[in-house]
């Protein structure tokens, strides 16, 4: 691939540098060897001095490292020697109780440890998230903690950062079967315990209100697994008909009225619901009220519930699985700093934190 030698074109070494940078980021991993300067000079139809200058620029940027008598290799992230002590916090958006508690805790812990938090609110936009992720190493941000927006859309950029050894920690959820540092609630345990409480109160027809489309992330998958395992362990068969998505949903609205009406008219009607999160719990309460059902007298509700939005007047008592957001934030910071400072254990780490179970029916009045 010859370089362009026309008026106004970038300098030859700059063209070579950008071509190599793209190839490194898209196709190579930490430790991969760069071809010798002689081969690169032949490839680009340039002299070795030009190639050497392009490689030197990538070395100073931290993408490459030279090893005496061995060659030039892909480095483990930015290693310029100039510390920025900055860590990015990526969140889909900052509204409501979650992930506000995680962000607040992480920011405080980073400042306590001498690091500067840099917040990226992706506004639930995959393209926005992608653009900011692409600039992390270029801008010298030393590590990142991510509550991702679009797991499948942006999986290539996450994988690229991982292969380059960039300190990257996922919070709350991650792509299924994606091996990377990860800190989250013990979603399986929380769902299991919430479902177990419903079972021990005599419920045997328990619906799970959740998403059911393919390529779901770990928190959704693990909560469903916990619900199903609790049923199995108590001798109750898993009925796929009781695992239900909303009829319609948008960013802030989930409709369960018709689903709940259908489940109640079955020969063996549903008497309890385990809901995925705040949104689904609120939608269940609204649906029950529209159908003239009382919670918990007619139908009992358990849910992952971090605070509740939109607001509901006269919130009925439910079983709440409440995430320990402050602990998730602090633990995420400890892990990402251990990666930045190269003091952490080998291999990707998964750290789960058991949530709190708040059974409002058992609380004293």
Phi, psi and omega per residue, in radians:
X1 nan 1.755 -3.141
X2 -1.247 2.665 3.111
X3 -1.487 2.797 -3.098
X4 -1.466 2.263 -3.138
X5 -2.149 1.114 3.123
X6 -2.096 2.707 3.096
X7 -0.967 2.344 3.129
X8 1.558 -0.203 3.123
X9 -1.290 2.648 3.072
X10 -1.026 2.731 3.103
X11 -0.974 2.577 -3.093
X12 -0.921 -0.736 -3.107
X13 -1.150 -0.571 3.109
X14 -1.171 -0.712 3.103
X15 -1.089 -0.787 3.134
X16 -1.104 -0.753 3.136
X17 -1.010 -0.793 -3.087
X18 -1.215 -0.640 3.097
X19 -1.121 -0.800 -3.141
X20 -1.166 -0.689 3.120
X21 -1.028 -0.789 3.139
X22 -1.067 -0.759 -3.136
X23 -1.151 -0.687 3.125
X24 -1.102 -0.848 -3.069
X25 -1.183 -0.594 -3.040
X26 -1.613 -0.509 -2.939
X27 -2.226 -0.125 -3.011
X28 -2.067 2.851 -3.131
X29 -2.167 2.900 3.104
X30 -0.978 2.306 3.109
X31 1.652 -0.215 3.098
X32 -1.155 2.493 -3.083
X33 -1.578 2.355 3.075
X34 -1.425 2.460 3.101
X35 -0.983 2.667 3.128
X36 -1.048 2.761 -3.127
X37 -1.011 -0.652 -3.126
X38 -1.048 -0.789 3.136
X39 -1.140 -0.712 3.137
X40 -1.154 -0.650 3.115
X41 -1.098 -0.724 3.096
X42 -1.152 -0.720 -3.121
X43 -1.075 -0.773 -3.063
X44 -1.645 0.015 -3.102
X45 0.949 0.854 -3.115
X46 -2.320 2.866 3.099
X47 -1.410 2.826 -3.050
X48 -1.151 -0.505 3.119
X49 -1.108 -0.689 3.114
X50 -1.154 -0.765 3.111
X51 -1.097 -0.745 -3.135
X52 -1.068 -0.664 3.121
X53 -1.168 -0.685 3.107
X54 -1.116 -0.753 3.121
X55 -1.150 -0.697 3.121
X56 -1.061 -0.639 3.113
X57 -1.136 -0.710 3.120
X58 -1.244 -0.526 3.046
X59 -1.145 -0.801 -3.137
X60 -1.152 -0.486 3.111
X61 -1.324 -0.353 3.116
X62 1.736 0.001 3.132
X63 -1.392 -0.498 -3.122
X64 -2.149 2.758 3.055
X65 -2.411 2.371 3.109
X66 -1.635 2.393 3.099
X67 -2.158 2.141 -3.041
X68 -0.953 2.301 3.081
X69 1.128 0.131 -3.127
X70 -2.103 -0.635 3.134
X71 2.269 -2.829 -3.107
X72 -2.021 2.350 -2.998
X73 -2.305 2.753 3.038
X74 -1.198 2.230 -3.095
X75 -1.549 2.949 3.127
X76 -1.555 1.089 3.089
X77 1.657 -2.983 -3.069
X78 -1.277 2.179 -3.079
X79 -2.391 0.960 -3.049
X80 -1.382 -0.250 -3.054
X81 1.547 -0.234 3.091
X82 -1.701 1.885 -3.088
X83 -1.416 2.257 3.030
X84 -1.682 -0.389 -3.110
X85 0.864 0.782 3.081
X86 -2.031 2.502 3.093
X87 -2.306 2.264 -3.141
X88 -1.469 2.491 3.008
X89 -2.049 1.927 3.126
X90 -1.724 2.200 3.047
X91 -2.334 2.648 3.109
X92 -1.092 -0.754 3.072
X93 -2.962 2.787 -3.133
X94 -1.968 1.545 3.008
X95 -2.474 2.624 3.090
X96 1.228 3.141 -3.046
X97 -1.151 -0.598 3.132
X98 -2.063 2.202 0.288
X99 -1.776 0.397 -3.069
X100 -0.950 -0.741 -3.126
X101 -1.122 -0.655 3.109
X102 -1.148 -0.808 -3.112
X103 -1.095 -0.801 -3.123
X104 -1.050 -0.806 -3.131
X105 -1.132 -0.769 -3.126
X106 -1.118 -0.754 -3.135
X107 -1.086 -0.748 3.131
X108 -1.118 -0.742 -3.120
X109 -1.177 -0.684 3.098
X110 -1.065 -0.818 3.128
X111 -1.095 -0.682 3.112
X112 -1.068 -0.590 -3.104
X113 -1.575 0.098 3.083
X114 1.526 0.271 3.123
X115 -1.901 2.758 3.119
X116 -1.856 2.124 3.081
X117 -1.370 2.430 3.065
X118 -2.125 2.020 -3.010
X119 -1.640 2.298 3.040
X120 -2.105 1.948 3.047
X121 -1.663 1.920 -3.035
X122 -1.386 -0.082 3.126
X123 0.946 0.641 3.139
X124 0.961 0.526 -3.094
X125 -2.017 2.082 -3.128
X126 -1.084 -0.683 -3.112
X127 -1.156 -0.691 3.105
X128 -1.113 -0.799 3.114
X129 -1.042 -0.770 -3.117
X130 -1.066 -0.797 -3.105
X131 -1.071 -0.718 -3.137
X132 -1.263 -0.651 3.101
X133 -1.078 -0.679 -3.117
X134 -1.091 -0.459 -3.043
X135 -1.665 -0.016 -3.034
X136 -0.986 -0.934 -3.078
X137 -1.252 -0.665 -3.139
X138 -1.056 -0.631 -3.093
X139 -1.554 0.019 3.047
X140 1.376 0.274 3.059
X141 -1.281 2.210 -2.887
X142 -1.373 -0.372 3.138
X143 -2.898 2.975 -3.103
X144 -2.546 2.523 2.996
X145 -2.041 2.261 -2.940
X146 -2.274 2.181 2.815
X147 -1.782 1.758 -2.890
X148 -1.333 2.679 3.071
X149 -1.551 -1.055 -2.977
X150 -2.073 1.652 -3.022
X151 -1.160 -0.781 -3.111
X152 -1.333 -0.747 -3.116
X153 -1.039 -0.701 -3.030
X154 -1.848 0.210 3.115
X155 -1.012 -0.674 3.127
X156 -1.040 -0.706 -3.123
X157 -1.266 -0.633 3.055
X158 -1.087 -0.749 -3.132
X159 -1.142 -0.661 3.129
X160 -1.098 -0.807 3.123
X161 -1.085 -0.696 3.127
X162 -1.114 -0.792 -3.126
X163 -1.121 -0.513 3.133
X164 -1.479 0.049 3.095
X165 1.322 0.349 -3.126
X166 -1.263 2.342 3.137
X167 -1.145 1.823 -3.032
X168 -2.320 2.153 -3.141
X169 -2.158 2.182 3.045
X170 -1.500 2.465 3.088
X171 -2.060 2.498 3.038
X172 1.260 -0.872 3.123
X173 -2.698 2.811 3.133
X174 -2.647 2.935 3.058
X175 -1.076 2.436 3.085
X176 -1.070 2.385 3.102
X177 1.137 0.393 3.058
X178 -1.792 1.958 -3.033
X179 -1.431 1.870 -3.096
X180 -2.779 2.797 3.085
X181 -1.051 2.382 -2.940
X182 -2.646 2.255 3.090
X183 -2.225 2.229 -3.079
X184 -2.797 2.955 2.925
X185 -1.057 2.735 2.979
X186 -1.390 1.474 -3.034
X187 -1.080 -0.655 3.136
X188 -1.098 -0.871 -3.081
X189 -1.098 -0.762 -3.130
X190 -1.069 -0.763 3.127
X191 -1.173 -0.696 3.129
X192 -1.058 -0.844 -3.093
X193 -1.134 -0.737 3.129
X194 -1.081 -0.751 3.139
X195 -1.206 -0.665 3.119
X196 -1.049 -0.741 3.133
X197 -1.058 -0.747 3.117
X198 -1.103 -0.732 3.141
X199 -1.105 -0.778 -3.088
X200 -1.220 -0.204 3.011
X201 -1.582 0.095 3.049
X202 1.801 -0.022 -3.130
X203 -1.390 2.331 3.071
X204 -2.174 -0.193 3.063
X205 -1.992 1.570 -3.044
X206 -2.034 2.096 3.106
X207 -1.514 2.688 3.017
X208 -2.072 2.005 3.111
X209 -1.625 2.010 -2.985
X210 -2.792 -3.099 2.956
X211 -1.489 2.610 3.135
X212 -2.277 0.053 -3.134
X213 -1.234 2.843 -3.120
X214 -1.241 2.953 3.079
X215 1.074 0.665 3.097
X216 -1.363 2.842 -3.116
X217 -1.647 3.107 -2.921
X218 -1.099 -0.688 -3.073
X219 -1.128 -0.696 3.127
X220 -1.189 -0.796 -3.126
X221 -1.106 -0.787 -3.090
X222 -1.202 -0.608 3.101
X223 -1.174 -0.681 3.075
X224 -1.146 -0.717 3.121
X225 -1.065 -0.715 3.123
X226 -1.117 -0.747 3.087
X227 -1.047 -0.837 -3.100
X228 -1.153 -0.712 -3.106
X229 -1.160 -0.638 3.094
X230 -1.081 -0.733 3.096
X231 -1.073 -0.849 -3.105
X232 -1.052 -0.781 -3.101
X233 -1.137 -0.348 3.129
X234 -1.860 0.330 3.028
X235 1.284 0.415 -3.140
X236 -1.922 2.231 3.130
X237 -1.233 2.565 3.093
X238 -1.441 2.071 -3.139
X239 -1.776 1.903 -3.118
X240 -0.993 -0.435 -3.135
X241 -1.156 -0.368 -3.109
X242 -1.615 0.016 3.083
X243 -1.770 1.837 -2.827
X244 -2.227 2.321 2.926
X245 -1.470 2.896 3.013
X246 -1.175 2.734 3.059
X247 -1.142 -0.837 3.056
X248 -2.390 2.620 3.020
X249 -2.697 2.638 3.032
X250 -2.257 -2.897 -3.092
X251 -0.996 -0.665 -3.036
X252 -2.179 0.238 -3.056
X253 -2.503 2.269 3.134
X254 -2.279 2.207 -3.027
X255 -1.843 2.056 3.138
X256 -2.161 0.117 -3.094
X257 -1.014 -0.876 -3.075
X258 -1.240 -0.592 3.087
X259 -1.102 -0.850 -3.107
X260 -1.141 -0.686 3.103
X261 -1.058 -0.732 3.124
X262 -1.125 -0.800 -3.099
X263 -1.135 -0.499 -3.134
X264 -1.375 -0.378 -3.119
X265 -1.657 0.044 3.086
X266 -1.107 2.794 3.116
X267 -1.000 -0.703 2.996
X268 -1.972 1.587 -2.998
X269 -1.208 2.679 3.059
X270 -1.230 2.395 3.127
X271 -2.057 -0.104 -3.135
X272 -2.674 2.754 -3.133
X273 -2.360 2.353 2.906
X274 -1.866 2.029 -3.053
X275 -1.760 2.544 -3.048
X276 -1.065 -0.748 -3.004
X277 -2.790 -3.002 -3.127
X278 -0.966 -0.851 -3.088
X279 -1.015 -0.804 -3.100
X280 -1.226 -0.578 3.093
X281 -1.155 -0.814 3.123
X282 -1.076 -0.716 3.121
X283 -1.108 -0.644 3.104
X284 -1.147 -0.750 3.117
X285 -1.080 -0.794 3.129
X286 -1.077 -0.748 -3.141
X287 -1.105 -0.756 3.137
X288 -1.068 -0.736 -3.128
X289 -1.147 -0.691 3.114
X290 -1.131 -0.502 -3.129
X291 -1.606 0.011 3.136
X292 1.333 0.397 3.123
X293 -1.693 2.450 3.124
X294 -1.722 2.439 3.022
X295 -1.938 2.140 0.190
X296 -1.764 0.076 -3.007
X297 -1.065 -0.797 -3.099
X298 -1.646 -0.606 3.123
X299 -2.593 2.299 -3.094
X300 -1.712 2.588 -3.049
X301 -2.232 2.331 2.966
X302 -2.219 2.599 -3.082
X303 -2.864 2.638 2.799
X304 -1.162 2.153 -2.973
X305 -2.582 1.901 -3.062
X306 -1.779 0.097 3.103
X307 2.750 -0.567 3.036
X308 1.603 2.066 2.995
X309 -2.769 2.484 -0.087
X310 -1.172 2.937 -3.059
X311 -1.149 2.509 3.078
X312 -2.195 2.207 3.130
X313 -1.269 2.521 3.090
X314 0.928 0.966 -3.129
X315 -0.986 2.178 -3.139
X316 -1.316 2.817 3.101
X317 -1.243 2.296 3.113
X318 -2.387 2.993 2.997
X319 -1.578 2.070 -3.075
X320 -1.900 2.339 2.954
X321 -1.796 1.934 -2.992
X322 -1.905 2.122 -3.114
X323 -1.285 2.520 3.098
X324 -1.527 1.404 -2.993
X325 -1.103 -0.719 -3.120
X326 -1.066 -0.710 -3.130
X327 -1.216 -0.648 3.083
X328 -1.074 -0.793 3.138
X329 -1.076 -0.840 -3.126
X330 -1.111 -0.738 -3.122
X331 -1.155 -0.685 3.077
X332 -1.061 -0.721 3.114
X333 -1.107 -0.802 3.137
X334 -1.018 -0.689 -3.105
X335 -1.242 -0.797 -3.099
X336 -1.171 -0.640 3.102
X337 -1.170 -0.645 3.098
X338 -1.109 -0.530 3.084
X339 -1.318 -0.719 3.129
X340 -1.094 -0.766 -3.070
X341 -1.584 0.053 3.066
X342 0.997 0.778 3.093
X343 -2.024 -0.014 -3.061
X344 -1.465 2.964 3.124
X345 -1.220 2.803 3.105
X346 -1.251 2.597 3.045
X347 1.395 2.739 3.133
X348 -1.077 2.423 -3.116
X349 -1.933 2.375 2.989
X350 -1.990 2.092 -3.124
X351 -2.096 2.058 3.117
X352 -1.928 2.522 -3.076
X353 -2.145 2.116 -3.085
X354 -1.163 2.289 3.113
X355 -1.349 3.032 3.062
X356 -1.611 2.491 3.053
X357 -1.811 2.066 -3.141
X358 -1.978 1.810 -3.132
X359 -1.678 1.728 -3.026
X360 -1.235 -0.343 3.062
X361 -1.270 -0.393 -3.119
X362 -1.666 -0.147 -3.124
X363 -1.291 2.495 3.104
X364 -1.148 2.505 -3.131
X365 -1.343 nan nan
